C-alpha cells in the first residue's frame, strides 16, 4: 500500500491507478461480485477525487476505509429497500383490479340472465 497523499492535499490519478489492483481485490472479497467490485472501486475513486485524504495521510488505509464505508452504506441501503418493499407491497392473495372487474362483470351478467 502506497504512502502519503500529494502535498497539496489532493490525490493524483496515478496514485489511484497504483492502488487500483489491491482495491479491486478488497472489493471482490467484500462483494463476491465482479461488477459490484468494479462499481465499488469507481465510487471510491470518485470520493477520493472529490474529497481527497488529509495532507500527510497514508493513502492506502484511507482508500480502504472509504471503500469499506461505501460497501457498508450500500448494504444498509439494500437491506432497508428490501424491508420497505416487503412491508409496503400488496399481499399476494389480493386480486388484481382486472380480476375483480372480470368477477363483477361475470356476476352482473349471470344475475341479468337469471332475472
N, CA, C and O atoms as a GROMACS GRO file, in nm:
protein
  460
    1UNK      N    1   0.084  -0.117   0.000
    1UNK     CA    2   0.000   0.000   0.000
    1UNK      C    3   0.089   0.124   0.000
    1UNK      O    4   0.180   0.136   0.082
    2UNK      N    5   0.063   0.214  -0.092
    2UNK     CA    6   0.146   0.332  -0.108
    2UNK      C    7   0.140   0.429   0.009
    2UNK      O    8   0.060   0.415   0.101
    3UNK      N    9   0.228   0.526   0.003
    3UNK     CA   10   0.247   0.621   0.111
    3UNK      C   11   0.150   0.736   0.113
    3UNK      O   12   0.035   0.722   0.072
    4UNK      N   13   0.196   0.852   0.162
    4UNK     CA   14   0.108   0.966   0.184
    4UNK      C   15   0.054   1.027   0.056
    4UNK      O   16   0.106   1.005  -0.054
    5UNK      N   17  -0.055   1.104   0.074
    5UNK     CA   18  -0.120   1.172  -0.038
    5UNK      C   19  -0.031   1.284  -0.087
    5UNK      O   20   0.070   1.318  -0.025
    6UNK      N   21  -0.069   1.340  -0.200
    6UNK     CA   22   0.006   1.451  -0.258
    6UNK      C   23   0.014   1.565  -0.158
    6UNK      O   24  -0.072   1.581  -0.072
    7UNK      N   25   0.122   1.645  -0.171
    7UNK     CA   26   0.146   1.754  -0.076
    7UNK      C   27   0.034   1.857  -0.072
    7UNK      O   28   0.011   1.918   0.033
    8UNK      N   29  -0.036   1.877  -0.183
    8UNK     CA   30  -0.142   1.977  -0.186
    8UNK      C   31  -0.272   1.926  -0.126
    8UNK      O   32  -0.374   1.996  -0.130
    9UNK      N   33  -0.270   1.806  -0.070
    9UNK     CA   34  -0.391   1.751  -0.010
    9UNK      C   35  -0.476   1.676  -0.109
    9UNK      O   36  -0.572   1.609  -0.071
   10UNK      N   37  -0.441   1.686  -0.238
   10UNK     CA   38  -0.516   1.615  -0.341
   10UNK      C   39  -0.459   1.477  -0.364
   10UNK      O   40  -0.360   1.437  -0.303
   11UNK      N   41  -0.522   1.406  -0.453
   11UNK     CA   42  -0.475   1.273  -0.488
   11UNK      C   43  -0.469   1.266  -0.639
   11UNK      O   44  -0.562   1.308  -0.708
   12UNK      N   45  -0.360   1.213  -0.691
   12UNK     CA   46  -0.342   1.208  -0.836
   12UNK      C   47  -0.406   1.083  -0.894
   12UNK      O   48  -0.429   0.984  -0.825
   13UNK      N   49  -0.433   1.090  -1.024
   13UNK     CA   50  -0.485   0.974  -1.093
   13UNK      C   51  -0.384   0.860  -1.090
   13UNK      O   52  -0.421   0.743  -1.081
   14UNK      N   53  -0.257   0.895  -1.098
   14UNK     CA   54  -0.152   0.793  -1.092
   14UNK      C   55  -0.154   0.721  -0.956
   14UNK      O   56  -0.136   0.600  -0.948
   15UNK      N   57  -0.177   0.796  -0.852
   15UNK     CA   58  -0.187   0.736  -0.717
   15UNK      C   59  -0.306   0.640  -0.711
   15UNK      O   60  -0.297   0.532  -0.652
   16UNK      N   61  -0.416   0.680  -0.770
   16UNK     CA   62  -0.533   0.592  -0.773
   16UNK      C   63  -0.504   0.466  -0.854
   16UNK      O   64  -0.542   0.356  -0.814
   17UNK      N   65  -0.436   0.482  -0.968
   17UNK     CA   66  -0.403   0.365  -1.050
   17UNK      C   67  -0.312   0.268  -0.975
   17UNK      O   68  -0.328   0.147  -0.986
   18UNK      N   69  -0.217   0.322  -0.898
   18UNK     CA   70  -0.127   0.235  -0.821
   18UNK      C   71  -0.203   0.156  -0.715
   18UNK      O   72  -0.159   0.048  -0.676
   19UNK      N   73  -0.314   0.207  -0.669
   19UNK     CA   74  -0.393   0.141  -0.565
   19UNK      C   75  -0.507   0.055  -0.620
   19UNK      O   76  -0.572  -0.017  -0.544
   20UNK      N   77  -0.531   0.064  -0.747
   20UNK     CA   78  -0.649   0.000  -0.805
   20UNK      C   79  -0.650  -0.152  -0.788
   20UNK      O   80  -0.754  -0.209  -0.754
   21UNK      N   81  -0.539  -0.216  -0.811
   21UNK     CA   82  -0.538  -0.364  -0.809
   21UNK      C   83  -0.578  -0.420  -0.672
   21UNK      O   84  -0.666  -0.506  -0.664
   22UNK      N   85  -0.516  -0.372  -0.566
   22UNK     CA   86  -0.550  -0.427  -0.435
   22UNK      C   87  -0.688  -0.380  -0.389
   22UNK      O   88  -0.754  -0.450  -0.312
   23UNK      N   89  -0.733  -0.261  -0.436
   23UNK     CA   90  -0.869  -0.216  -0.403
   23UNK      C   91  -0.972  -0.307  -0.470
   23UNK      O   92  -1.075  -0.339  -0.410
   24UNK      N   93  -0.945  -0.348  -0.595
   24UNK     CA   94  -1.035  -0.441  -0.662
   24UNK      C   95  -1.043  -0.574  -0.588
   24UNK      O   96  -1.150  -0.633  -0.575
   25UNK      N   97  -0.930  -0.620  -0.538
   25UNK     CA   98  -0.929  -0.745  -0.462
   25UNK      C   99  -1.010  -0.729  -0.334
   25UNK      O  100  -1.090  -0.817  -0.299
   26UNK      N  101  -0.991  -0.620  -0.264
   26UNK     CA  102  -1.067  -0.594  -0.142
   26UNK      C  103  -1.217  -0.585  -0.174
   26UNK      O  104  -1.299  -0.642  -0.102
   27UNK      N  105  -1.251  -0.515  -0.279
   27UNK     CA  106  -1.391  -0.501  -0.318
   27UNK      C  107  -1.450  -0.637  -0.354
   27UNK      O  108  -1.564  -0.667  -0.318
   28UNK      N  109  -1.373  -0.720  -0.425
   28UNK     CA  110  -1.420  -0.855  -0.459
   28UNK      C  111  -1.442  -0.937  -0.331
   28UNK      O  112  -1.542  -1.007  -0.319
   29UNK      N  113  -1.348  -0.928  -0.237
   29UNK     CA  114  -1.361  -1.002  -0.111
   29UNK      C  115  -1.489  -0.962  -0.037
   29UNK      O  116  -1.552  -1.045   0.028
   30UNK      N  117  -1.528  -0.836  -0.048
   30UNK     CA  118  -1.648  -0.789   0.020
   30UNK      C  119  -1.776  -0.826  -0.057
   30UNK      O  120  -1.874  -0.868   0.003
   31UNK      N  121  -1.774  -0.809  -0.188
   31UNK     CA  122  -1.898  -0.824  -0.266
   31UNK      C  123  -1.916  -0.962  -0.327
   31UNK      O  124  -2.030  -1.007  -0.346
   32UNK      N  125  -1.808  -1.031  -0.357
   32UNK     CA  126  -1.811  -1.160  -0.430
   32UNK      C  127  -1.882  -1.144  -0.564
   32UNK      O  128  -1.947  -1.237  -0.613
   33UNK      N  129  -1.869  -1.026  -0.623
   33UNK     CA  130  -1.935  -0.994  -0.750
   33UNK      C  131  -1.843  -0.902  -0.829
   33UNK      O  132  -1.810  -0.793  -0.783
   34UNK      N  133  -1.801  -0.946  -0.948
   34UNK     CA  134  -1.705  -0.869  -1.028
   34UNK      C  135  -1.758  -0.730  -1.062
   34UNK      O  136  -1.687  -0.631  -1.048
   35UNK      N  137  -1.882  -0.724  -1.108
   35UNK     CA  138  -1.939  -0.594  -1.145
   35UNK      C  139  -1.956  -0.505  -1.022
   35UNK      O  140  -1.926  -0.386  -1.028
   36UNK      N  141  -2.005  -0.562  -0.914
   36UNK     CA  142  -2.020  -0.485  -0.790
   36UNK      C  143  -1.887  -0.436  -0.738
   36UNK      O  144  -1.877  -0.323  -0.688
   37UNK      N  145  -1.784  -0.518  -0.749
   37UNK     CA  146  -1.650  -0.478  -0.704
   37UNK      C  147  -1.597  -0.363  -0.789
   37UNK      O  148  -1.540  -0.267  -0.737
   38UNK      N  149  -1.617  -0.373  -0.920
   38UNK     CA  150  -1.572  -0.266  -1.010
   38UNK      C  151  -1.643  -0.135  -0.977
   38UNK      O  152  -1.580  -0.029  -0.972
   39UNK      N  153  -1.774  -0.141  -0.955
   39UNK     CA  154  -1.851  -0.021  -0.919
   39UNK      C  155  -1.802   0.038  -0.787
   39UNK      O  156  -1.791   0.160  -0.773
   40UNK      N  157  -1.774  -0.048  -0.692
   40UNK     CA  158  -1.730  -0.003  -0.560
   40UNK      C  159  -1.595   0.070  -0.569
   40UNK      O  160  -1.575   0.172  -0.503
   41UNK      N  161  -1.503   0.018  -0.650
   41UNK     CA  162  -1.374   0.084  -0.669
   41UNK      C  163  -1.394   0.219  -0.738
   41UNK      O  164  -1.330   0.318  -0.701
   42UNK      N  165  -1.481   0.224  -0.838
   42UNK     CA  166  -1.506   0.351  -0.907
   42UNK      C  167  -1.565   0.454  -0.811
   42UNK      O  168  -1.525   0.571  -0.813
   43UNK      N  169  -1.659   0.412  -0.728
   43UNK     CA  170  -1.716   0.505  -0.629
   43UNK      C  171  -1.608   0.553  -0.532
   43UNK      O  172  -1.608   0.670  -0.493
   44UNK      N  173  -1.519   0.464  -0.493
   44UNK     CA  174  -1.409   0.501  -0.403
   44UNK      C  175  -1.321   0.607  -0.469
   44UNK      O  176  -1.283   0.705  -0.405
   45UNK      N  177  -1.290   0.588  -0.597
   45UNK     CA  178  -1.209   0.686  -0.668
   45UNK      C  179  -1.279   0.820  -0.679
   45UNK      O  180  -1.216   0.925  -0.666
   46UNK      N  181  -1.410   0.819  -0.702
   46UNK     CA  182  -1.485   0.945  -0.708
   46UNK      C  183  -1.477   1.020  -0.576
   46UNK      O  184  -1.456   1.142  -0.574
   47UNK      N  185  -1.493   0.948  -0.466
   47UNK     CA  186  -1.482   1.012  -0.334
   47UNK      C  187  -1.342   1.069  -0.317
   47UNK      O  188  -1.327   1.182  -0.269
   48UNK      N  189  -1.240   0.993  -0.356
   48UNK     CA  190  -1.102   1.038  -0.340
   48UNK      C  191  -1.074   1.164  -0.421
   48UNK      O  192  -1.000   1.251  -0.376
   49UNK      N  193  -1.132   1.174  -0.538
   49UNK     CA  194  -1.109   1.291  -0.622
   49UNK      C  195  -1.188   1.412  -0.573
   49UNK      O  196  -1.142   1.526  -0.583
   50UNK      N  197  -1.308   1.387  -0.521
   50UNK     CA  198  -1.392   1.497  -0.473
   50UNK      C  199  -1.351   1.546  -0.335
   50UNK      O  200  -1.351   1.666  -0.307
   51UNK      N  201  -1.316   1.453  -0.249
   51UNK     CA  202  -1.278   1.486  -0.111
   51UNK      C  203  -1.151   1.410  -0.076
   51UNK      O  204  -1.156   1.309  -0.006
   52UNK      N  205  -1.038   1.458  -0.122
   52UNK     CA  206  -0.913   1.384  -0.103
   52UNK      C  207  -0.878   1.366   0.044
   52UNK      O  208  -0.928   1.438   0.131
   53UNK      N  209  -0.790   1.270   0.072
   53UNK     CA  210  -0.749   1.249   0.211
   53UNK      C  211  -0.673   1.371   0.263
   53UNK      O  212  -0.617   1.448   0.186
   54UNK      N  213  -0.673   1.387   0.394
   54UNK     CA  214  -0.598   1.500   0.452
   54UNK      C  215  -0.450   1.491   0.414
   54UNK      O  216  -0.395   1.382   0.398
   55UNK      N  217  -0.388   1.607   0.399
   55UNK     CA  218  -0.246   1.612   0.366
   55UNK      C  219  -0.166   1.531   0.468
   55UNK      O  220  -0.190   1.541   0.588
   56UNK      N  221  -0.073   1.452   0.418
   56UNK     CA  222   0.012   1.372   0.506
   56UNK      C  223  -0.049   1.239   0.545
   56UNK      O  224   0.017   1.159   0.611
   57UNK      N  225  -0.174   1.213   0.505
   57UNK     CA  226  -0.237   1.086   0.537
   57UNK      C  227  -0.183   0.976   0.447
   57UNK      O  228  -0.145   1.001   0.333
   58UNK      N  229  -0.180   0.856   0.500
   58UNK     CA  230  -0.143   0.740   0.418
   58UNK      C  231  -0.262   0.710   0.328
   58UNK      O  232  -0.372   0.686   0.376
   59UNK      N  233  -0.239   0.709   0.198
   59UNK     CA  234  -0.346   0.695   0.100
   59UNK      C  235  -0.410   0.556   0.106
   59UNK      O  236  -0.532   0.544   0.102
   60UNK      N  237  -0.328   0.452   0.117
   60UNK     CA  238  -0.381   0.315   0.116
   60UNK      C  239  -0.486   0.290   0.223
   60UNK      O  240  -0.597   0.250   0.191
   61UNK      N  241  -0.452   0.312   0.350
   61UNK     CA  242  -0.552   0.289   0.454
   61UNK      C  243  -0.674   0.380   0.440
   61UNK      O  244  -0.786   0.339   0.471
   62UNK      N  245  -0.653   0.502   0.393
   62UNK     CA  246  -0.766   0.594   0.375
   62UNK      C  247  -0.859   0.541   0.266
   62UNK      O  248  -0.980   0.539   0.285
   63UNK      N  249  -0.803   0.498   0.152
   63UNK     CA  250  -0.885   0.442   0.044
   63UNK      C  251  -0.959   0.317   0.091
   63UNK      O  252  -1.075   0.296   0.057
   64UNK      N  253  -0.891   0.234   0.168
   64UNK     CA  254  -0.953   0.113   0.222
   64UNK      C  255  -1.072   0.149   0.309
   64UNK      O  256  -1.178   0.086   0.300
   65UNK      N  257  -1.056   0.249   0.393
   65UNK     CA  258  -1.166   0.293   0.479
   65UNK      C  259  -1.284   0.346   0.398
   65UNK      O  260  -1.399   0.318   0.429
   66UNK      N  261  -1.254   0.424   0.294
   66UNK     CA  262  -1.360   0.478   0.207
   66UNK      C  263  -1.434   0.363   0.141
   66UNK      O  264  -1.558   0.361   0.141
   67UNK      N  265  -1.361   0.268   0.085
   67UNK     CA  266  -1.424   0.154   0.016
   67UNK      C  267  -1.511   0.074   0.111
   67UNK      O  268  -1.624   0.039   0.077
   68UNK      N  269  -1.461   0.046   0.229
   68UNK     CA  270  -1.538  -0.031   0.328
   68UNK      C  271  -1.664   0.046   0.371
   68UNK      O  272  -1.771  -0.014   0.386
   69UNK      N  273  -1.651   0.176   0.390
   69UNK     CA  274  -1.769   0.256   0.427
   69UNK      C  275  -1.873   0.257   0.316
   69UNK      O  276  -1.993   0.245   0.343
   70UNK      N  277  -1.828   0.270   0.192
   70UNK     CA  278  -1.922   0.267   0.080
   70UNK      C  279  -1.992   0.132   0.072
   70UNK      O  280  -2.112   0.125   0.044
   71UNK      N  281  -1.917   0.025   0.097
   71UNK     CA  282  -1.977  -0.109   0.095
   71UNK      C  283  -2.082  -0.122   0.206
   71UNK      O  284  -2.192  -0.172   0.182
   72UNK      N  285  -2.049  -0.077   0.326
   72UNK     CA  286  -2.146  -0.084   0.437
   72UNK      C  287  -2.270  -0.001   0.407
   72UNK      O  288  -2.382  -0.045   0.436
   73UNK      N  289  -2.252   0.117   0.349
   73UNK     CA  290  -2.368   0.201   0.317
   73UNK      C  291  -2.456   0.134   0.210
   73UNK      O  292  -2.578   0.142   0.218
   74UNK      N  293  -2.394   0.069   0.113
   74UNK     CA  294  -2.474   0.003   0.009
   74UNK      C  295  -2.549  -0.116   0.067
   74UNK      O  296  -2.663  -0.142   0.028
   75UNK      N  297  -2.486  -0.189   0.159
   75UNK     CA  298  -2.557  -0.300   0.224
   75UNK      C  299  -2.675  -0.249   0.305
   75UNK      O  300  -2.784  -0.306   0.300
   76UNK      N  301  -2.654  -0.143   0.379
   76UNK     CA  302  -2.760  -0.086   0.460
   76UNK      C  303  -2.875  -0.037   0.372
   76UNK      O  304  -2.991  -0.060   0.403
   77UNK      N  305  -2.841   0.030   0.262
   77UNK     CA  306  -2.944   0.078   0.169
   77UNK      C  307  -3.022  -0.038   0.109
   77UNK      O  308  -3.145  -0.033   0.100
   78UNK      N  309  -2.951  -0.143   0.068
   78UNK     CA  310  -3.016  -0.260   0.009
   78UNK      C  311  -3.109  -0.328   0.110
   78UNK      O  312  -3.220  -0.365   0.075
   79UNK      N  313  -3.063  -0.342   0.233
   79UNK     CA  314  -3.144  -0.406   0.338
   79UNK      C  315  -3.270  -0.324   0.367
   79UNK      O  316  -3.379  -0.379   0.380
   80UNK      N  317  -3.254  -0.194   0.377
   80UNK     CA  318  -3.369  -0.108   0.403
   80UNK      C  319  -3.469  -0.111   0.288
   80UNK      O  320  -3.590  -0.115   0.311
   81UNK      N  321  -3.419  -0.111   0.164
   81UNK     CA  322  -3.507  -0.116   0.048
   81UNK      C  323  -3.586  -0.246   0.048
   81UNK      O  324  -3.707  -0.246   0.024
   82UNK      N  325  -3.519  -0.358   0.073
   82UNK     CA  326  -3.589  -0.486   0.076
   82UNK      C  327  -3.696  -0.488   0.186
   82UNK      O  328  -3.806  -0.538   0.165
   83UNK      N  329  -3.662  -0.432   0.302
   83UNK     CA  330  -3.758  -0.428   0.412
   83UNK      C  331  -3.880  -0.344   0.376
   83UNK      O  332  -3.993  -0.382   0.402
   84UNK      N  333  -3.855  -0.227   0.315
   84UNK     CA  334  -3.966  -0.140   0.273
   84UNK      C  335  -4.053  -0.208   0.169
   84UNK      O  336  -4.176  -0.206   0.179
   85UNK      N  337  -3.990  -0.270   0.071
   85UNK     CA  338  -4.066  -0.336  -0.034
   85UNK      C  339  -4.147  -0.452   0.020
   85UNK      O  340  -4.259  -0.477  -0.025
   86UNK      N  341  -4.092  -0.523   0.117
   86UNK     CA  342  -4.163  -0.637   0.175
   86UNK      C  343  -4.285  -0.592   0.256
   86UNK      O  344  -4.386  -0.662   0.259
   87UNK      N  345  -4.276  -0.477   0.320
   87UNK     CA  346  -4.386  -0.432   0.406
   87UNK      C  347  -4.485  -0.341   0.335
   87UNK      O  348  -4.597  -0.323   0.383
   88UNK      N  349  -4.447  -0.285   0.221
   88UNK     CA  350  -4.538  -0.191   0.155
   88UNK      C  351  -4.610  -0.250   0.034
   88UNK      O  352  -4.697  -0.185  -0.023
   89UNK      N  353  -4.576  -0.367  -0.004
   89UNK     CA  354  -4.636  -0.428  -0.123
   89UNK      C  355  -4.777  -0.478  -0.097
   89UNK      O  356  -4.819  -0.492   0.018
   90UNK      N  357  -4.848  -0.505  -0.203
   90UNK     CA  358  -4.983  -0.560  -0.196
   90UNK      C  359  -4.970  -0.710  -0.169
   90UNK      O  360  -4.892  -0.777  -0.236
   91UNK      N  361  -5.044  -0.762  -0.072
   91UNK     CA  362  -5.036  -0.906  -0.045
   91UNK      C  363  -5.073  -0.987  -0.169
   91UNK      O  364  -5.152  -0.944  -0.252
   92UNK      N  365  -5.013  -1.107  -0.180
   92UNK     CA  366  -5.035  -1.190  -0.297
   92UNK      C  367  -5.179  -1.238  -0.311
   92UNK      O  368  -5.224  -1.264  -0.422
   93UNK      N  369  -5.252  -1.249  -0.200
   93UNK     CA  370  -5.387  -1.302  -0.207
   93UNK      C  371  -5.492  -1.198  -0.245
   93UNK      O  372  -5.610  -1.232  -0.257
   94UNK      N  373  -5.453  -1.074  -0.263
   94UNK     CA  374  -5.547  -0.969  -0.306
   94UNK      C  375  -5.556  -0.975  -0.458
   94UNK      O  376  -5.455  -0.969  -0.527
   95UNK      N  377  -5.680  -0.987  -0.510
   95UNK     CA  378  -5.694  -0.996  -0.656
   95UNK      C  379  -5.656  -0.865  -0.724
   95UNK      O  380  -5.669  -0.757  -0.666
   96UNK      N  381  -5.610  -0.878  -0.846
   96UNK     CA  382  -5.575  -0.759  -0.923
   96UNK      C  383  -5.704  -0.685  -0.960
   96UNK      O  384  -5.811  -0.745  -0.957
   97UNK      N  385  -5.696  -0.557  -0.993
   97UNK     CA  386  -5.816  -0.483  -1.034
   97UNK      C  387  -5.884  -0.546  -1.156
   97UNK      O  388  -6.007  -0.546  -1.166
   98UNK      N  389  -5.803  -0.598  -1.248
   98UNK     CA  390  -5.861  -0.661  -1.366
   98UNK      C  391  -5.942  -0.785  -1.327
   98UNK      O  392  -6.051  -0.808  -1.381
   99UNK      N  393  -5.889  -0.864  -1.235
   99UNK     CA  394  -5.958  -0.985  -1.189
   99UNK      C  395  -6.090  -0.947  -1.118
   99UNK      O  396  -6.193  -1.009  -1.142
  100UNK      N  397  -6.085  -0.845  -1.033
  100UNK     CA  398  -6.205  -0.801  -0.962
  100UNK      C  399  -6.311  -0.751  -1.062
  100UNK      O  400  -6.430  -0.778  -1.045
  101UNK      N  401  -6.269  -0.678  -1.164
  101UNK     CA  402  -6.361  -0.628  -1.265
  101UNK      C  403  -6.424  -0.743  -1.344
  101UNK      O  404  -6.544  -0.743  -1.370
  102UNK      N  405  -6.343  -0.841  -1.381
  102UNK     CA  406  -6.396  -0.959  -1.451
  102UNK      C  407  -6.498  -1.032  -1.366
  102UNK      O  408  -6.602  -1.074  -1.416
  103UNK      N  409  -6.468  -1.049  -1.238
  103UNK     CA  410  -6.560  -1.119  -1.148
  103UNK      C  411  -6.691  -1.042  -1.134
  103UNK      O  412  -6.798  -1.102  -1.135
  104UNK      N  413  -6.682  -0.910  -1.122
  104UNK     CA  414  -6.803  -0.828  -1.110
  104UNK      C  415  -6.885  -0.835  -1.238
  104UNK      O  416  -7.007  -0.845  -1.233
  105UNK      N  417  -6.819  -0.830  -1.351
  105UNK     CA  418  -6.889  -0.838  -1.480
  105UNK      C  419  -6.958  -0.972  -1.496
  105UNK      O  420  -7.072  -0.979  -1.544
  106UNK      N  421  -6.890  -1.078  -1.457
  106UNK     CA  422  -6.949  -1.212  -1.467
  106UNK      C  423  -7.070  -1.224  -1.375
  106UNK      O  424  -7.173  -1.278  -1.416
  107UNK      N  425  -7.060  -1.174  -1.254
  107UNK     CA  426  -7.172  -1.178  -1.160
  107UNK      C  427  -7.291  -1.099  -1.213
  107UNK      O  428  -7.405  -1.145  -1.204
  108UNK      N  429  -7.265  -0.982  -1.267
  108UNK     CA  430  -7.373  -0.898  -1.320
  108UNK      C  431  -7.442  -0.967  -1.437
  108UNK      O  432  -7.564  -0.969  -1.446
  109UNK      N  433  -7.362  -1.023  -1.527
  109UNK     CA  434  -7.420  -1.093  -1.643
  109UNK      C  435  -7.504  -1.211  -1.599
  109UNK      O  436  -7.612  -1.235  -1.652
  110UNK      N  437  -7.453  -1.286  -1.501
  110UNK     CA  438  -7.526  -1.402  -1.450
  110UNK      C  439  -7.657  -1.359  -1.385
  110UNK      O  440  -7.760  -1.424  -1.407
  111UNK      N  441  -7.657  -1.252  -1.307
  111UNK     CA  442  -7.779  -1.204  -1.243
  111UNK      C  443  -7.881  -1.156  -1.346
  111UNK      O  444  -8.001  -1.179  -1.330
  112UNK      N  445  -7.833  -1.089  -1.452
  112UNK     CA  446  -7.925  -1.043  -1.558
  112UNK      C  447  -7.988  -1.163  -1.629
  112UNK      O  448  -8.106  -1.158  -1.664
  113UNK      N  449  -7.914  -1.269  -1.650
  113UNK     CA  450  -7.967  -1.388  -1.714
  113UNK      C  451  -8.069  -1.459  -1.626
  113UNK      O  452  -8.169  -1.511  -1.676
  114UNK      N  453  -8.044  -1.460  -1.496
  114UNK     CA  454  -8.136  -1.525  -1.403
  114UNK      C  455  -8.267  -1.447  -1.396
  114UNK      O  456  -8.374  -1.507  -1.388
  115UNK      N  457  -8.259  -1.314  -1.397
  115UNK     CA  458  -8.379  -1.231  -1.391
  115UNK      C  459  -8.457  -1.250  -1.519
  115UNK      O  460  -8.563  -1.189  -1.536
   0.00000   0.00000   0.00000
